[in-house]
Amino acid sequence: MIALLLYRFLADHFGPWAIAFATRMLARGLNMPEPLVHSTGDYVLAQVTAFEHSIGRSLCPFRLTRLLRACWRGRH
């Protein structure tokens, strides 16, 4: 129980600080302002989500496995 409380305390207090620090360091490394790093991250997230919902579903490993098994069974 104490470990869970300690984990929650660290996650609640250290997590946002670590994310802000990482964003600041990334912005400094790329020589970009922090708001631009945030908006670029939002854009990339939107593009990845759109890809996963369009083409990514057909590339699902379980779906591809079923398709390959069906093709393999059809040949025999």
MOPAC internal coordinates of N, CA, C and O (Angstrom, degrees):
PM7 1SCF
backbone

  N    0.0000 0     0.00 0     0.00 0    0    0    0
  C    1.4495 1     0.00 0     0.00 0    1    0    0
  C    1.5335 1   110.44 1     0.00 0    2    1    0
  O    1.2310 1   121.09 1   139.63 1    3    2    1
  N    1.3328 1   115.52 1   -40.37 1    3    2    1
  C    1.4587 1   119.14 1  -179.88 1    5    3    2
  C    1.5265 1   110.54 1   -66.68 1    6    5    3
  O    1.2310 1   120.90 1   142.48 1    7    6    5
  N    1.3373 1   115.89 1   -37.52 1    7    6    5
  C    1.4655 1   119.30 1   179.13 1    9    7    6
  C    1.5280 1   110.57 1   -64.10 1   10    9    7
  O    1.2310 1   120.05 1   141.51 1   11   10    9
  N    1.3267 1   117.51 1   -38.49 1   11   10    9
  C    1.4594 1   120.67 1   178.60 1   13   11   10
  C    1.5248 1   110.76 1   -65.62 1   14   13   11
  O    1.2310 1   120.46 1   137.97 1   15   14   13
  N    1.3195 1   116.73 1   -42.03 1   15   14   13
  C    1.4623 1   120.23 1   177.71 1   17   15   14
  C    1.5231 1   111.36 1   -64.22 1   18   17   15
  O    1.2310 1   120.69 1   139.69 1   19   18   17
  N    1.3217 1   116.29 1   -40.31 1   19   18   17
  C    1.4571 1   120.06 1   177.99 1   21   19   18
  C    1.5245 1   110.85 1   -65.39 1   22   21   19
  O    1.2310 1   120.81 1   138.17 1   23   22   21
  N    1.3265 1   116.05 1   -41.83 1   23   22   21
  C    1.4656 1   119.95 1   178.36 1   25   23   22
  C    1.5292 1   110.69 1   -62.19 1   26   25   23
  O    1.2310 1   120.31 1   134.52 1   27   26   25
  N    1.3288 1   117.00 1   -45.48 1   27   26   25
  C    1.4682 1   120.15 1   179.88 1   29   27   26
  C    1.5127 1   111.03 1   -63.60 1   30   29   27
  O    1.2310 1   120.27 1   140.17 1   31   30   29
  N    1.3331 1   117.09 1   -39.83 1   31   30   29
  C    1.4562 1   120.59 1   178.46 1   33   31   30
  C    1.5229 1   110.32 1   -62.01 1   34   33   31
  O    1.2310 1   120.64 1   132.94 1   35   34   33
  N    1.3259 1   116.38 1   -47.06 1   35   34   33
  C    1.4631 1   120.00 1  -179.58 1   37   35   34
  C    1.5212 1   111.55 1   -65.58 1   38   37   35
  O    1.2310 1   120.65 1   138.14 1   39   38   37
  N    1.3313 1   116.37 1   -41.86 1   39   38   37
  C    1.4684 1   119.67 1  -179.68 1   41   39   38
  C    1.5249 1   111.35 1   -65.44 1   42   41   39
  O    1.2310 1   120.55 1   141.24 1   43   42   41
  N    1.3231 1   116.56 1   -38.76 1   43   42   41
  C    1.4665 1   120.08 1  -178.85 1   45   43   42
  C    1.5235 1   113.00 1   -72.46 1   46   45   43
  O    1.2310 1   120.29 1   146.88 1   47   46   45
  N    1.3361 1   117.05 1   -33.12 1   47   46   45
  C    1.4535 1   119.68 1  -174.49 1   49   47   46
  C    1.5298 1   113.16 1  -102.16 1   50   49   47
  O    1.2310 1   120.15 1   143.30 1   51   50   49
  N    1.3080 1   117.33 1   -36.70 1   51   50   49
  C    1.4548 1   120.42 1  -176.84 1   53   51   50
  C    1.5296 1   111.96 1   -87.87 1   54   53   51
  O    1.2310 1   120.05 1   149.12 1   55   54   53
  N    1.3387 1   117.51 1   -30.88 1   55   54   53
  C    1.4626 1   121.70 1  -177.13 1   57   55   54
  C    1.5232 1   113.94 1   -57.91 1   58   57   55
  O    1.2310 1   119.54 1   123.54 1   59   58   57
  N    1.3418 1   118.48 1   -56.46 1   59   58   57
  C    1.4728 1   118.74 1  -179.81 1   61   59   58
  C    1.5296 1   113.06 1   -61.22 1   62   61   59
  O    1.2310 1   120.48 1   143.56 1   63   62   61
  N    1.3362 1   116.69 1   -36.44 1   63   62   61
  C    1.4515 1   119.70 1   178.63 1   65   63   62
  C    1.5313 1   110.32 1   -64.82 1   66   65   63
  O    1.2310 1   120.45 1   138.47 1   67   66   65
  N    1.3310 1   116.74 1   -41.53 1   67   66   65
  C    1.4651 1   120.57 1  -178.99 1   69   67   66
  C    1.5242 1   110.69 1   -66.58 1   70   69   67
  O    1.2310 1   120.09 1   140.75 1   71   70   69
  N    1.3171 1   117.43 1   -39.25 1   71   70   69
  C    1.4712 1   120.19 1   178.86 1   73   71   70
  C    1.5253 1   110.73 1   -66.71 1   74   73   71
  O    1.2310 1   120.47 1   137.23 1   75   74   73
  N    1.3280 1   116.71 1   -42.77 1   75   74   73
  C    1.4660 1   119.88 1   178.09 1   77   75   74
  C    1.5266 1   110.86 1   -63.94 1   78   77   75
  O    1.2310 1   120.41 1   140.17 1   79   78   77
  N    1.3243 1   116.83 1   -39.83 1   79   78   77
  C    1.4684 1   120.70 1   178.95 1   81   79   78
  C    1.5265 1   110.79 1   -65.44 1   82   81   79
  O    1.2310 1   120.60 1   136.52 1   83   82   81
  N    1.3444 1   116.46 1   -43.48 1   83   82   81
  C    1.4645 1   119.88 1   179.47 1   85   83   82
  C    1.5230 1   110.99 1   -64.23 1   86   85   83
  O    1.2310 1   120.47 1   140.01 1   87   86   85
  N    1.3233 1   116.70 1   -39.99 1   87   86   85
  C    1.4679 1   120.22 1   178.07 1   89   87   86
  C    1.5221 1   110.55 1   -64.28 1   90   89   87
  O    1.2310 1   120.77 1   137.54 1   91   90   89
  N    1.3163 1   116.13 1   -42.46 1   91   90   89
  C    1.4620 1   120.25 1   179.67 1   93   91   90
  C    1.5357 1   111.01 1   -63.83 1   94   93   91
  O    1.2310 1   120.40 1   138.59 1   95   94   93
  N    1.3256 1   116.83 1   -41.41 1   95   94   93
  C    1.4622 1   120.04 1  -179.89 1   97   95   94
  C    1.5314 1   111.29 1   -69.29 1   98   97   95
  O    1.2310 1   120.45 1   141.45 1   99   98   97
  N    1.3396 1   116.74 1   -38.55 1   99   98   97
  C    1.4625 1   120.11 1   176.88 1  101   99   98
  C    1.5187 1   110.53 1   -63.91 1  102  101   99
  O    1.2310 1   120.39 1   136.32 1  103  102  101
  N    1.3234 1   116.85 1   -43.68 1  103  102  101
  C    1.4631 1   120.66 1   178.75 1  105  103  102
  C    1.5210 1   111.00 1   -62.29 1  106  105  103
  O    1.2310 1   120.97 1   139.44 1  107  106  105
  N    1.3170 1   115.75 1   -40.56 1  107  106  105
  C    1.4641 1   119.17 1   179.36 1  109  107  106
  C    1.5276 1   110.77 1   -68.23 1  110  109  107
  O    1.2310 1   120.69 1   140.15 1  111  110  109
  N    1.3403 1   116.29 1   -39.85 1  111  110  109
  C    1.4590 1   119.76 1  -179.82 1  113  111  110
  C    1.5193 1   112.79 1   -67.54 1  114  113  111
  O    1.2310 1   120.55 1   145.16 1  115  114  113
  N    1.3285 1   116.56 1   -34.84 1  115  114  113
  C    1.4581 1   120.39 1   178.83 1  117  115  114
  C    1.5258 1   112.77 1   -88.98 1  118  117  115
  O    1.2310 1   120.98 1   176.87 1  119  118  117
  N    1.3352 1   115.74 1    -3.13 1  119  118  117
  C    1.4600 1   122.05 1  -178.04 1  121  119  118
  C    1.5334 1   110.82 1    57.61 1  122  121  119
  O    1.2310 1   121.45 1  -131.51 1  123  122  121
  N    1.3364 1   114.84 1    48.49 1  123  122  121
  C    1.4673 1   122.06 1  -179.83 1  125  123  122
  C    1.5283 1   108.36 1  -127.52 1  126  125  123
  O    1.2310 1   119.68 1   -26.90 1  127  126  125
  N    1.3254 1   118.21 1   153.10 1  127  126  125
  C    1.4533 1   119.51 1   173.53 1  129  127  126
  C    1.5379 1   110.67 1   -70.44 1  130  129  127
  O    1.2310 1   120.81 1   -30.02 1  131  130  129
  N    1.3367 1   116.05 1   149.98 1  131  130  129
  C    1.4664 1   120.27 1  -177.27 1  133  131  130
  C    1.5270 1   113.34 1   -58.45 1  134  133  131
  O    1.2310 1   118.64 1   137.73 1  135  134  133
  N    1.3553 1   120.20 1   -42.27 1  135  134  133
  C    1.4760 1   118.39 1   178.97 1  137  135  134
  C    1.5272 1   113.01 1   -60.31 1  138  137  135
  O    1.2310 1   120.74 1   147.07 1  139  138  137
  N    1.3310 1   116.19 1   -32.93 1  139  138  137
  C    1.4605 1   119.42 1   177.98 1  141  139  138
  C    1.5222 1   110.86 1   -68.81 1  142  141  139
  O    1.2310 1   120.12 1   143.79 1  143  142  141
  N    1.3336 1   117.37 1   -36.21 1  143  142  141
  C    1.4641 1   121.19 1   176.05 1  145  143  142
  C    1.5225 1   109.60 1   -63.41 1  146  145  143
  O    1.2310 1   120.36 1   137.80 1  147  146  145
  N    1.3398 1   116.92 1   -42.20 1  147  146  145
  C    1.4658 1   120.82 1   178.54 1  149  147  146
  C    1.5253 1   111.20 1   -62.88 1  150  149  147
  O    1.2310 1   120.18 1   132.68 1  151  150  149
  N    1.3218 1   117.26 1   -47.32 1  151  150  149
  C    1.4663 1   119.59 1  -177.16 1  153  151  150
  C    1.5288 1   110.95 1   -68.69 1  154  153  151
  O    1.2310 1   119.89 1   145.18 1  155  154  153
  N    1.3335 1   117.81 1   -34.82 1  155  154  153
  C    1.4560 1   120.64 1   176.25 1  157  155  154
  C    1.5204 1   110.53 1   -65.06 1  158  157  155
  O    1.2310 1   120.56 1   139.74 1  159  158  157
  N    1.3270 1   116.53 1   -40.26 1  159  158  157
  C    1.4614 1   120.49 1   176.74 1  161  159  158
  C    1.5167 1   111.83 1   -62.62 1  162  161  159
  O    1.2310 1   120.42 1   139.81 1  163  162  161
  N    1.3386 1   116.81 1   -40.19 1  163  162  161
  C    1.4656 1   120.14 1   177.18 1  165  163  162
  C    1.5233 1   111.08 1   -64.10 1  166  165  163
  O    1.2310 1   120.41 1   139.60 1  167  166  165
  N    1.3334 1   116.82 1   -40.40 1  167  166  165
  C    1.4563 1   121.30 1   179.40 1  169  167  166
  C    1.5284 1   110.96 1   -64.45 1  170  169  167
  O    1.2310 1   120.55 1   135.47 1  171  170  169
  N    1.3208 1   116.56 1   -44.53 1  171  170  169
  C    1.4710 1   120.38 1   179.52 1  173  171  170
  C    1.5238 1   110.12 1   -63.53 1  174  173  171
  O    1.2310 1   120.09 1   138.09 1  175  174  173
  N    1.3209 1   117.43 1   -41.91 1  175  174  173
  C    1.4581 1   120.91 1   177.88 1  177  175  174
  C    1.5234 1   111.21 1   -60.79 1  178  177  175
  O    1.2310 1   120.27 1   138.17 1  179  178  177
  N    1.3257 1   117.10 1   -41.83 1  179  178  177
  C    1.4655 1   120.58 1   178.56 1  181  179  178
  C    1.5338 1   111.04 1   -64.76 1  182  181  179
  O    1.2310 1   120.06 1   139.52 1  183  182  181
  N    1.3230 1   117.49 1   -40.48 1  183  182  181
  C    1.4615 1   120.53 1   179.82 1  185  183  182
  C    1.5251 1   111.58 1   -67.21 1  186  185  183
  O    1.2310 1   120.17 1   139.36 1  187  186  185
  N    1.3196 1   117.27 1   -40.64 1  187  186  185
  C    1.4643 1   120.34 1   178.72 1  189  187  186
  C    1.5170 1   110.60 1   -66.11 1  190  189  187
  O    1.2310 1   120.27 1   138.96 1  191  190  189
  N    1.3259 1   117.08 1   -41.04 1  191  190  189
  C    1.4620 1   120.93 1   178.10 1  193  191  190
  C    1.5268 1   110.73 1   -62.90 1  194  193  191
  O    1.2310 1   120.23 1   136.56 1  195  194  193
  N    1.3245 1   117.16 1   -43.44 1  195  194  193
  C    1.4587 1   120.36 1   178.28 1  197  195  194
  C    1.5265 1   110.88 1   -62.78 1  198  197  195
  O    1.2310 1   119.85 1   139.73 1  199  198  197
  N    1.3263 1   117.89 1   -40.27 1  199  198  197
  C    1.4565 1   121.17 1   178.66 1  201  199  198
  C    1.5220 1   110.80 1   -64.51 1  202  201  199
  O    1.2310 1   120.54 1   136.45 1  203  202  201
  N    1.3259 1   116.58 1   -43.55 1  203  202  201
  C    1.4596 1   119.87 1  -179.01 1  205  203  202
  C    1.5191 1   111.76 1   -63.39 1  206  205  203
  O    1.2310 1   120.41 1   145.77 1  207  206  205
  N    1.3244 1   116.81 1   -34.23 1  207  206  205
  C    1.4624 1   119.37 1  -178.40 1  209  207  206
  C    1.5240 1   112.86 1   -82.39 1  210  209  207
  O    1.2310 1   119.75 1   161.09 1  211  210  209
  N    1.3204 1   118.08 1   -18.91 1  211  210  209
  C    1.4623 1   119.13 1  -179.62 1  213  211  210
  C    1.5275 1   110.96 1  -100.08 1  214  213  211
  O    1.2310 1   120.00 1   105.86 1  215  214  213
  N    1.2899 1   117.61 1   -74.14 1  215  214  213
  C    1.4582 1   122.20 1  -174.79 1  217  215  214
  C    1.5229 1   111.44 1   -87.82 1  218  217  215
  O    1.2310 1   120.47 1   146.69 1  219  218  217
  N    1.3050 1   116.71 1   -33.31 1  219  218  217
  C    1.4501 1   121.11 1  -174.45 1  221  219  218
  C    1.5139 1   114.25 1   -59.59 1  222  221  219
  O    1.2310 1   119.88 1   149.35 1  223  222  221
  N    1.3198 1   117.84 1   -30.65 1  223  222  221
  C    1.4605 1   119.98 1   179.60 1  225  223  222
  C    1.5182 1   111.89 1   -64.08 1  226  225  223
  O    1.2310 1   120.58 1   142.12 1  227  226  225
  N    1.3151 1   116.49 1   -37.88 1  227  226  225
  C    1.4568 1   118.80 1  -179.97 1  229  227  226
  C    1.5244 1   111.65 1   -74.21 1  230  229  227
  O    1.2310 1   120.19 1   163.39 1  231  230  229
  N    1.3302 1   117.25 1   -16.61 1  231  230  229
  C    1.4552 1   121.22 1   178.93 1  233  231  230
  C    1.5254 1   112.44 1   -95.82 1  234  233  231
  O    1.2310 1   120.20 1  -169.22 1  235  234  233
  N    1.3038 1   117.22 1    10.78 1  235  234  233
  C    1.4613 1   121.76 1   179.44 1  237  235  234
  C    1.5264 1   108.58 1   -61.28 1  238  237  235
  O    1.2310 1   119.20 1   -47.05 1  239  238  237
  N    1.3291 1   119.14 1   132.95 1  239  238  237
  C    1.4651 1   120.72 1  -176.80 1  241  239  238
  C    1.5269 1   113.01 1   -60.41 1  242  241  239
  O    1.2310 1   119.92 1   143.08 1  243  242  241
  N    1.3244 1   117.76 1   -36.92 1  243  242  241
  C    1.4612 1   119.87 1   179.71 1  245  243  242
  C    1.5223 1   110.80 1   -67.30 1  246  245  243
  O    1.2310 1   120.53 1   138.62 1  247  246  245
  N    1.3304 1   116.59 1   -41.38 1  247  246  245
  C    1.4621 1   120.41 1   179.17 1  249  247  246
  C    1.5251 1   110.76 1   -67.31 1  250  249  247
  O    1.2310 1   120.21 1   138.73 1  251  250  249
  N    1.3248 1   117.21 1   -41.27 1  251  250  249
  C    1.4613 1   119.98 1   178.06 1  253  251  250
  C    1.5307 1   111.21 1   -65.10 1  254  253  251
  O    1.2310 1   120.63 1   141.74 1  255  254  253
  N    1.3270 1   116.41 1   -38.26 1  255  254  253
  C    1.4586 1   119.95 1   178.44 1  257  255  254
  C    1.5184 1   110.63 1   -62.77 1  258  257  255
  O    1.2310 1   120.32 1   134.87 1  259  258  257
  N    1.3253 1   116.98 1   -45.13 1  259  258  257
  C    1.4726 1   120.24 1   178.04 1  261  259  258
  C    1.5244 1   111.36 1   -61.68 1  262  261  259
  O    1.2310 1   120.86 1   138.75 1  263  262  261
  N    1.3331 1   115.97 1   -41.25 1  263  262  261
  C    1.4624 1   120.16 1   179.77 1  265  263  262
  C    1.5282 1   111.05 1   -64.06 1  266  265  263
  O    1.2310 1   120.21 1   135.45 1  267  266  265
  N    1.3262 1   117.21 1   -44.55 1  267  266  265
  C    1.4623 1   120.32 1   179.06 1  269  267  266
  C    1.5243 1   111.75 1   -65.25 1  270  269  267
  O    1.2310 1   120.24 1   140.82 1  271  270  269
  N    1.3324 1   117.14 1   -39.18 1  271  270  269
  C    1.4600 1   119.78 1   177.79 1  273  271  270
  C    1.5267 1   111.15 1   -64.79 1  274  273  271
  O    1.2310 1   120.60 1   140.62 1  275  274  273
  N    1.3299 1   116.45 1   -39.38 1  275  274  273
  C    1.4562 1   119.96 1   178.57 1  277  275  274
  C    1.5214 1   110.66 1   -64.91 1  278  277  275
  O    1.2310 1   120.23 1   138.54 1  279  278  277
  N    1.3131 1   117.17 1   -41.46 1  279  278  277
  C    1.4610 1   120.39 1   177.51 1  281  279  278
  C    1.5148 1   111.00 1   -65.04 1  282  281  279
  O    1.2310 1   120.37 1   139.01 1  283  282  281
  N    1.3148 1   116.90 1   -40.99 1  283  282  281
  C    1.4590 1   121.34 1  -179.68 1  285  283  282
  C    1.5247 1   111.29 1   -64.47 1  286  285  283
  O    1.2310 1   120.71 1   138.65 1  287  286  285
  N    1.3349 1   116.25 1   -41.35 1  287  286  285
  C    1.4714 1   120.32 1   178.36 1  289  287  286
  C    1.5234 1   111.99 1   -67.33 1  290  289  287
  O    1.2310 1   120.71 1   148.06 1  291  290  289
  N    1.3303 1   116.25 1   -31.94 1  291  290  289
  C    1.4534 1   120.14 1  -179.48 1  293  291  290
  C    1.5189 1   112.93 1   -69.47 1  294  293  291
  O    1.2310 1   119.91 1   155.31 1  295  294  293
  N    1.3140 1   117.78 1   -24.69 1  295  294  293
  C    1.4695 1   121.45 1  -178.78 1  297  295  294
  C    1.5231 1   111.71 1   -80.63 1  298  297  295
  O    1.2310 1   119.99 1   155.73 1  299  298  297
  N    1.3246 1   117.62 1   -24.27 1  299  298  297
  C    1.4647 1   120.21 1  -176.29 1  301  299  298
  C    1.4951 1   111.16 1   -95.42 1  302  301  299
  O    1.2310 1   120.10 1   180.00 1  303  302  301

